[in-house]
Amino acid sequence: MKDQGRGITLAEMDMRSWIMQPGTMITHFEALKSSILSFLGVLSLVAAVVAMLYTTASESLVQPYLRYGPWERGSMQGLVKTIFANPTYLGANCGTPITTTEDDNAGLTCLQIQYAAHSYYNYQRYISDWSTISRNDNGSSDPAHRPKGFAMIFENTTVTSPWIDLEYSDVANNSEKYQRIINNVTLALPHAGVPGAAWDSVNNILQPEDLDGQGVYQLQASVPSPAVNVLCAQMTKEELSPIVYTEWNNNTLNATLWPTGAQLAFYQPGTEPNGTYLNKTVVDDIFEWGEKYQTSPPVFPKLPVTYNTVMNHTGVYGRKAIYLLGSDVTGNYTLCSLKVFQTPFCSTVYNASVVGASLEAKCNSSTTADLTHNMRYIDSLKNATSGNDTINKDWPYIGTEWSNSLSLNDGIIDGQAANARLLTELILSKQSLPLDRPSIAEALAVLASSTLLMSWQDAPYVQFWNYSNTVLEPGQPQFFNTSLRAQEYASGGSGEPGTHAFYVVLFAIFIINVICL
């Protein structure tokens, strides 16, 4: 400017306002046209533009953001306090002001209330989801595309449970094979002990509250998952007569004596000394009863009337399942078995957040892109057992009290319980899954799922129990493989690909500052 030996024009004086008040470039467009062709004009225009974009650029590229780090493989430890499905342990740890010195059944009473509270809440949410599907008319008969199981644990943790072993859940194929309607489903649950291990300070995981509620992390645990199988078969009155007490030579049922076992005291299951496998039925091969399978069939007190259910509470330790018998409005009967086992083909995924956590079982059929690591339990233990070898023989005790808490045995007195009515309305009437409602097998699995979460909360992170006592105080640490990634503050901006263009803005500001110096 000095070399040119001239002063400064009004248009050039206006360039300062471009940076301080960019809007003047529009309101004083005539001055912009007369100044833009000079070097100072171009420099001022560039400075004005990059000044407008500087805040956005710095936030996108420099300001610390919460972001997920990479998945890190490792191991964690959790406390093991009891065997799987220990009703004594659950009763002793159930919160009630009534002590056992006052009432021997204090723990059992508390447990029944807890069973009912959890089961009904989860079931209502599940049924509500189906209500929405029914209204929108977008249901599916494919088990893989039907609503997953729902549960709530720890008051703020949502549990998602997938349907597994889908190759055995085809109603049409099963019904054609056995010449009767067969409803067979299996629901896998996450291991409920994983969140407790994640909270344990020994594992040094920053919790959301440690970062003022901003921290989030995802944990994949290579642990076995409990699963509940529900198998239902349609039967007639004549087919049921070999296993219904009142159908034996016109026996008279005493509803008061029956729960005590007095009316069936003469019967010893085949697994007992001098026992018998009782009468043969047409469904022995479906439910695996008889000497061939070393399992005695159930005995029901009576045939339930319409919209009622009765339970099989007969049997000794060692039985694999509990049984329910229901009758629908058409007079057809459905017999269902419920058994619990462990599957090694799943991992447990825990997502921690201060606003609400989630717990989910990810099984071998999962296609979630960012959780494709080999974290199933069988990936950690190649010779892990599966199927019938993992059936839990303690759960039938829990299942019996659970069914009582839900009034599933009220049909013994024609109780007309609301839960039994809804369940019998879900009995399949044709050889396919309905599009507008769950089947009775799916409903029973969701109802029973809360007992599995309770039963596995302080249980081992492996498939076996290698301690001499069934309860360990204060607990023994047990290690399991994990994969963890956390969302923490990190510099370098959001890292989104679209923000890379802002590097031009920061570079331009740097060059302008150099020129000004």
C-alpha positions, 0 to 999 in steps of 0.5 A: 500500500505504501509503495503505491503512494495512495490512501485507503478507500471507503470500500477497503475500510468496510472490509473490517466489518465483513469479519466483525459483521458478515451480514454486511457483505450482503447489505453492502453488496456494492462495496463487495463488488468494488473490493473483491478484485484486490488482494486485500479484498480476497484476503478479507473475504476468505478471512470472513468466511473462515471466521464464520466457520471457525467455531464449527470447525474447532468443535468438530475437529478439536473439542473432546467428544464422547466416543467408543474406543476399540474392542479390547479382549481380556478377562474379568472375574465375578463372585460365585455364591450358589449353584444354579437354580437354588431355591433355598438360597433364593428364599434366604435372600428374598427381602421380607420382614417376616423371619423364619422363626415366625414362619417357616415358609417366610422365604417361600412366600416372599419368593412366590410374590417375587415370581408373580411380580416379575413374571406378570410385569414382563408378560404384560409388556410382551403382550402389549407389544403383540397388541401393537403388532395386531393393530398394525397387522404386521405380524409374522409366522416366522419364529426369527421375526416374532417379538423377542422375550422381554424382562426387566432386572435391577429396576433399570436394566432391560433384558432381551431374550432371543428365540433359539434352536429355530430348526425345531420350532417349525409348527407345520413340520413338527405337526406333520411328523407327529400327526398332531399340533406341536408348539415347540419354542426355546428362549435363551436368557443372558447370564444375569451375573454379568452386570454384577461382575462389571460393577465390581471394583476389582475389574476397574471398569469406569461406571457411567456415574464416574463420568458425571453420567456421560460414560457408556460401555459395552461388555460381551461376556463369554459365559453360558446362557440359561434357556427355557424350552416349552413343548406343547402337544394337542391331545384328546381326553382319551389320549390323556386318560393314562396320566389323569388321576380321575380317569383311573377307574373313576377315582375321586379327587380330593383337592385338599389332599392332592397337593400333599401327595397322599392320593398318589402315595402308591405311585413310585416313579420308574427312577425310584427303587421298585418304581414303575414308568406308569402307563404308556401314552401316544406322546411318549416319544414327543416328551421322552417318557417311559423306560426307553428314556428313563423318565416317568410321565406326569400325573395330573389330578383331573382334566381342566374345564374350559379356560383352566389349567392344572399343573403336574406337581408329582415326582421326585428329585431328578425329573427334568421338567414341569408340566401344564395341562390346559383346555381351550374353548373348543374342548381340545387339550394341550399338554406342555412341558417346561424344562431349563438347560444351559446353551454354550452357543450364546454370549451375554452383552451388557450395555451400561448407561446412567439413563438405563442399561440393557442386557441381551443374549447374543446367540449363534444366529445373531447378525449384529455387525459390531458384535461379531466377535467369537464370544460365545461360551463354546468359543472359549471352551470348545468341548462345552456340553449342550442339549439334554446333558445340561438340563437343570434338575433343580429348576423344577422346584422353582418352577413348581412354586412359580406356577403356583404364584401365577395360579396355573394350578387353580384349575384343580378347583375350577378356579377360572384364573385370568392368567390361565384364561389368556394362556388357553386362548393362545393354544394353537388351533392350526398348524402354524403360528398366528400372526396377531398373537403369541402361541401358548408356548411362547407365552409360557417361556416369557412368563418363566424367563424371570425365574432364570434371571433370578436363578443365575444371578449369583451362579457360576460363569461356567457350566459346572459346579466344582465346589463341595457346598451349594452356597459359598459365603462370601463368594468365590471369584471366577474368571471368564473371557470378555470383550469391552469397549467404553465411551469416554472423552477423547480429543480430536473431535467427533471423528465423523468422515464428513467433518474432515472438510473442516481441516481446510478452514483451520488451515486457511486460518493458520495461513491468514495468521501467518500473512498478518504476522 
